[in-house]
Amino acid sequence: MIVKSIEATTSPLSPDRTCVRADVVCDEKTISPEVYWIDVPRSHAAYLSDSGNAWLSLLLPLAVQLGEPLAISKPVDRELFINVHELMRIWNCWYPQLKPVPIEAEIEERSSGPVGAATAALFSGGVDAWFTLLTHNGEGGQQGRFRIDELLCVWGLDVPLDRADEFRALRDKLLRAVSGLGAGFVEVATNVFQTTWERRYNCWHRAHNCVLASIGHALSGRYSRVLIPSTHRYDDAIPWGSHPLTDPLLSSSRTKIIHDGAGFSRVEKTEALIKSEAAMNSLQVCWATGRYENCETCVKCYRTMTTLSLLGALDRCPRFKTRRIDKGKVAKIFTRDESDRAFMREVRGLAIRKGHSDIARAIDRSTGRSRRLEFSLRMAKTLLRFTTPRWRRRLDWRIERFLLRNSLL
């Protein structure tokens, strides 16, 4: 894989914005050459870096997935270069089929260009993002905390680039919600979800920290540290796309990537943010539809609603219209992976503590049902190996849709 023609140029979204872009050519002949870009407001154009750091971070997961050497035409920071080799070893331990690949780039001992001093945090409006913001910029700041100067809200990930109205609705709501918390709001965009990186190889769950870190490196002239809100707690730190082991390994000598908030579970974070009217009025946890709404029928929505209900706060969250949890729906939640199972264990523990054994039993039914469905899905995929590739493609998603037809996904 070759990354070349790295440059800052006019944004493809609007003439009053700027982007840094790169041409990417893979050795795999079935992948056409692509352009990747990271877009920022014109006010941040002077902070953009045309080094290779953002592209090393962004494209490493795809290179590893393809098993191709990653050659970058611009220099990369020595610290980041060393770090990502350790990152690849961690991936190999978690996913043995992913082998480390060579990285070919000029090594830069000391980065050139402006040196940033600000602190940024990625911000989507979800529980983890709100917890990070309230922890650092809320009332009664704690010793040893950073003050967040700017929040980075990224268009093109949760809300697709072709839904500009939905992203504007999200942006405007969040901008009003955070106005009293002392952090600027920066709208960033990227086309990574329109490329092979996600459309063909689905790198997000394994390495979405690489996308988030690349935005920090692209704006290294502005930020000395970038906070990625944690997903799981330290004692439940399963292999995931953002992790306390891997996030810091995406740091360079000038921009540190910090995994923030892993001392707290999702339930503990939710309990903390129900004290904030701003967070409750703007909470956005669902991206199943790609729109600015909580669908209330997916796993993430129903899990959050159940948590809020157990905490006695569901009726205080106008972003959800449901006011009563259906235990039958809880029992139909399909936990697809260890991440889902970890979250459901947290909610079950909360239900037990709050004296709601009925919710705990519903979660137990969900766990048992999910195991049976997982077994059926594995058996179906095993049998599909004996068919032709054409029939495999035609039947795979149909079988999964049939088996999971009555589940909350």
KOLKE-705605 format. One record per residue (C-alpha): x, y, z; residue in three letters. Coordinates in pm, whole numbers, padded with zeros to 5 digits, always signed. Each point is the difference from the previous one (the first is absolute). Example, Ala and Ser with C-alpha at 12.3 -4.5 7.8 and 13.67 -1.06 7.14 Angstrom:
2
+01230-00450+00780ALA +00137+00344-00066SER 
END
This chain:
409
+00000+00000+00000MET +00136+00338-00102ILE -00118+00332+00149VAL +00101+00294-00218LYS -00096+00352-00110SER -00060+00109+00360ILE -00106+00365-00001GLU -00230+00261+00150ALA -00260+00122-00245THR -00356+00131-00035THR -00264-00215+00166SER -00223-00221-00218PRO -00290+00100+00228LEU +00013+00379-00012SER +00227+00273-00141PRO +00023+00162+00345ASP +00159-00311+00151ARG +00339-00167-00043THR +00112-00360-00009CYS +00318-00204+00000VAL -00016-00285-00249ARG +00202-00291-00131ALA -00009-00243-00292ASP +00006-00365+00106VAL +00098-00281-00236VAL -00022-00360+00124CYS +00197-00296-00132ASP -00327-00196-00006GLU -00111+00040-00362LYS -00372-00022+00078THR +00024+00326+00199ILE -00005+00312-00216SER +00215+00301+00098PRO -00185+00219+00250GLU +00022+00348+00149VAL -00029+00031+00378TYR -00057+00337+00165TRP -00045+00170+00336ILE -00194+00326-00012ASP +00015+00289+00250VAL -00143+00354+00029PRO +00197+00277-00170ARG +00075+00138+00348SER +00214-00310+00063HIS +00170-00012-00341ALA +00325+00147+00135ALA +00029-00291+00244TYR -00020-00274-00264LEU +00303-00225-00039SER +00102-00155-00330ASP +00236-00248+00171SER -00052-00373-00029GLY -00119-00040+00362ASN -00375+00021-00062ALA +00026-00248-00288TRP +00214-00247+00193LEU -00266-00001+00272SER -00298-00013-00236LEU +00121-00259-00252LEU +00192-00241+00222LEU -00310-00217+00072PRO -00071-00042-00371LEU +00363-00082-00081ALA +00003-00264+00274VAL -00333-00141-00118GLN +00138-00031-00355LEU +00343-00119+00115GLY +00165+00272-00207GLU +00304+00217+00086PRO -00104+00360+00070LEU +00210+00254-00191ALA -00059+00368+00082ILE +00145+00278-00215SER +00033+00254+00284LYS +00212-00029+00319PRO -00150-00154+00313VAL +00081+00070+00362ASP +00251-00241+00158ARG -00206-00053+00316GLU -00312-00085-00200LEU +00204-00226-00231PHE +00130-00199+00300ILE -00339-00006+00171ASN -00198-00145-00290VAL +00233-00300-00022HIS -00104-00087+00355GLU -00362+00068-00095LEU +00025-00257-00280MET +00134-00257+00247ARG -00303+00056+00222ILE -00233-00045-00298TRP +00181-00322-00086ASN -00057-00132+00354CYS -00370+00088-00017TRP -00054-00105-00363TYR +00269-00256-00098PRO -00089+00028-00369GLN +00122+00362-00001LEU +00378+00008-00039LYS +00225+00307+00042PRO +00097+00163-00329VAL +00307+00207-00096PRO -00034+00378+00010ILE +00202+00194-00254GLU +00040+00371+00070ALA +00262+00260+00077GLU +00035+00039+00376ILE -00023+00352+00138GLU +00184+00057+00326GLU -00163+00336+00069ARG -00325+00100-00168SER -00006+00329-00188SER -00281+00253-00006GLY -00200+00165+00279PRO -00012-00178+00337VAL -00345-00034+00152GLY -00074+00050+00369ALA -00378-00054+00017ALA -00186-00306+00128THR -00278-00153-00209ALA -00250-00278+00063ALA -00201-00199-00251LEU -00368+00073+00055PHE -00302-00182-00145SER -00263+00089+00261GLY -00006-00353+00144GLY +00048-00119+00356VAL +00378-00043-00020ASP +00052+00336-00171ALA -00219+00189+00245TRP +00172-00168+00297PHE +00342+00110-00124THR -00118+00358-00050LEU -00176+00025+00337LEU +00292-00162+00181THR +00253+00251-00131HIS -00207+00316-00049ASN -00287-00047+00242GLY -00044+00164+00338GLU +00257-00075+00269GLY +00290-00090-00229GLY +00215-00272+00148GLN +00373+00012+00052GLN +00195-00165-00280GLY -00268+00060-00263ARG +00053+00170-00334PHE -00209+00298-00100ARG -00153-00081-00339ILE +00041+00295-00236ASP -00189-00137-00301GLU -00240-00281-00085LEU +00043-00179-00333LEU -00332-00112-00148CYS +00064-00215-00308VAL -00237-00011-00296TRP +00026-00308-00222GLY +00018-00264+00275LEU -00327-00030+00194ASP -00188+00228-00241VAL +00083-00067-00369PRO +00135+00280-00218LEU -00309-00013-00222ASP -00224+00101+00293ARG +00107+00358+00050ALA -00332+00106+00156ASP +00023-00272+00264GLU +00354+00097+00092PHE -00095+00368+00021ARG -00283-00092+00239ALA +00242-00197+00217LEU +00264+00273-00013ARG -00242+00280+00088ASP -00151-00192+00293LYS +00339-00097+00143LEU +00142+00348-00056LEU -00277+00149+00215ARG +00033-00274+00261ALA +00374+00050+00061VAL -00006+00380-00016SER +00042+00047+00374GLY +00282-00250+00051LEU +00295+00202-00123GLY +00091-00207-00304ALA -00005+00113-00362GLY -00183-00214-00255PHE +00181-00104-00318VAL -00179-00173-00287GLU +00234-00245-00175VAL -00079-00238-00286ALA +00158-00301-00168THR -00090-00226-00290ASN +00154-00316+00151VAL -00342-00172+00014PHE -00036+00048-00376GLN +00325-00187-00069THR +00127-00358+00000THR +00113+00053+00362TRP -00359-00048+00122GLU -00221-00097-00291ARG +00194-00314-00089ARG +00210-00084+00305TYR -00203+00142+00292ASN +00301+00115+00203CYS -00208+00214+00238TRP -00058-00242+00289HIS +00362-00110-00004ARG +00165+00339-00043ALA -00225+00304+00014HIS +00257+00160+00231ASN +00224+00026-00307CYS -00257+00223-00173VAL -00048+00219+00307LEU +00375+00031+00060ALA +00059+00091-00366SER -00218+00308+00047ILE +00218+00107+00293GLY +00316-00051-00207HIS -00147+00189-00293ALA -00051+00294+00241LEU +00330-00043+00186SER +00066+00370-00041GLY -00292+00060+00237ARG -00013-00294+00245TYR +00264-00135+00235SER -00240-00263+00132ARG -00318-00161-00125VAL -00235-00189+00231LEU -00188-00306-00128ILE -00288-00082+00238PRO +00031-00360+00120SER -00247-00275-00088THR +00060-00261+00272HIS +00138+00007+00353ARG +00358-00111+00074TYR -00115-00326+00160ASP -00210-00082-00307ASP +00249+00116-00261ALA -00086-00242-00280ILE +00160+00027-00346PRO -00167+00300-00160TRP +00058+00284-00243GLY +00081+00241+00283SER +00190-00147+00293HIS +00226+00116+00287PRO +00287-00202-00150LEU -00031+00115-00359THR -00117+00365+00009ASP +00321+00138+00158PRO +00205-00186-00264LEU -00146+00237-00260LEU +00184+00294+00162SER +00273+00199-00170SER +00263+00221+00162SER -00222+00306-00047ARG -00357-00137+00035THR -00081-00244+00279LYS -00303-00226-00036ILE -00166-00065+00338ILE -00252-00275+00079HIS -00230+00178+00244ASP -00247-00124+00260GLY +00076-00373+00017ALA -00016+00005+00378GLY -00380+00008-00036PHE -00254-00239-00154SER -00270+00115-00244ARG -00257-00032+00280VAL +00213+00217+00232GLU +00042+00258-00276LYS -00375+00007-00064THR -00064+00051+00371GLU +00240+00295-00001ALA -00148+00178-00299LEU -00365-00018+00114ILE +00094+00291+00228LYS +00059+00215-00311SER -00307+00148-00166GLU +00209+00086-00307ALA +00108-00362-00043ALA -00348-00141+00056MET -00159+00243-00246ASN +00242-00083-00282SER +00103-00363+00063LEU +00056-00176-00334GLN +00090-00369+00033VAL -00149-00156-00316CYS +00161-00010-00342TRP -00199-00293-00142ALA -00193+00229-00234THR +00279+00247-00082GLY -00232+00284+00107ARG -00023+00236+00294TYR -00240-00207+00205GLU -00001-00284+00250ASN -00196-00279-00169CYS -00091-00167+00335GLU -00005-00345-00164THR +00368-00089-00034CYS +00224-00163+00261VAL +00181+00322+00086LYS -00320+00201+00044CYS -00181-00259+00207TYR +00302-00068+00218ARG +00036+00373+00072THR -00372+00038+00064MET +00006-00295+00240THR +00293+00153+00188THR -00174+00338+00026LEU -00318-00169+00118SER +00183-00195+00271LEU +00156+00329+00111LEU -00343+00165+00011GLY +00093+00252-00270ALA -00159-00122-00325LEU -00284+00253+00028ASP +00257+00278+00028ARG +00160-00080-00336CYS -00210+00157-00278PRO +00218-00163-00266ARG -00194-00321+00075PHE -00379-00004-00034LYS -00042-00338+00174THR -00075+00027+00370ARG -00047-00368+00091ARG +00242-00286-00066ILE -00143-00314-00161ASP +00166-00304+00161LYS -00097-00207-00303GLY +00212+00227-00220LYS +00291-00020+00246VAL -00016-00379-00030ALA +00025+00031-00381LYS +00319+00207+00003ILE +00262-00183-00209PHE +00350+00032+00142THR +00214-00045-00309ARG +00346+00021+00154ASP +00193+00026+00327GLU -00046+00378+00003SER -00380-00038+00003ASP +00023-00270+00266ARG +00217+00223+00221ALA -00253+00283-00016PHE -00289-00234+00080MET +00188-00134+00303ARG +00027+00357+00127GLU -00373+00062-00043VAL -00082-00331+00167ARG +00216+00095+00297GLY -00183+00333+00025LEU -00337-00178-00013ALA +00101-00227+00288ILE +00124+00297+00206ARG -00323+00191-00061LYS -00219-00299+00093GLY -00132-00063-00354HIS +00043-00376-00021SER -00254-00007-00285ASP +00237+00203-00220ILE +00291-00222+00106ALA -00199-00310-00101ARG -00084+00158-00335ALA +00371+00065-00060ILE +00074-00363+00090ASP -00255-00111-00262ARG +00166+00234-00251SER +00341-00154+00077THR -00124-00358-00043GLY -00191+00083-00316ARG +00303+00180-00147SER +00221-00303+00061ARG -00243-00227-00182ARG -00025+00241-00291LEU +00380+00037-00017GLU +00029-00380-00022PHE -00257-00010-00282SER +00178+00277-00189LEU +00337-00179+00032ARG -00151-00325-00126MET -00163+00178-00295ALA +00328+00169-00097LYS +00183-00333+00027THR -00249-00165-00236LEU +00025+00292-00242LEU +00368-00081-00051ARG -00108-00300-00202PHE -00191+00219-00247THR +00135+00209-00286THR +00112+00362+00071PRO -00300+00124-00196ARG -00251-00189+00216TRP +00195+00088+00314ARG -00040+00371-00072ARG -00370-00041-00081ARG -00086-00212+00303LEU +00223+00135+00278ASP -00190+00319+00085TRP -00339-00164-00068ARG +00066-00276+00253ILE +00120+00250+00261GLU -00302+00222-00058ARG -00232-00303+00039PHE +00162-00127+00322LEU +00006+00347+00159LEU -00339+00114-00127ARG -00153+00031+00350ASN +00308+00147+00171SER +00099+00350+00106LEU +00321+00063-00190LEU 
END
